[in-house]
Amino acid sequence: MAYTSDAELPHISNDTMQQGLASTRPVSVLILEPGPNFTAADARGVLFEHGRRNFALRAAGLLSIVCPIADGSGVCGIGVFNAEPGEVETIYSQDPAVKAGVLTFHVHPSRSFPGDSIPA
């Protein structure tokens, strides 16, 4: 569905809002930024291993959504984790790109709706 105007959006009642808000649960949002070694000669290989680790985190059910960003904005990626912020800090401090100084990260507590996903 392409957006053309708010008039075409479905109506959401107050009851629907309350039910939806009551169903949210905690998640952690990870924001990746370039580290001091982002442009190092070996950064590409390190980033490939970072990606492999993200695949493993997804397969383990920890990383629900991963979004690389390559628009030059200073944000390199966003991840939504099914884990507490402290656990995500521990998990991501072991990431090969973070350990090599290619990436840095910040973790933020958030809430989301169970079952949210990117459409197939």
Secondary structure by P-SEA (a helix, b strand, c coil): cccccccccccccaaaaaaaaaabbbbbbbbbcccccccccaaaaaaaaaaaaaaaaaaaccccbbbbbcccccccbbbbbcccaaaaaaaaaaccccccccccbbbbbbcccccccccc
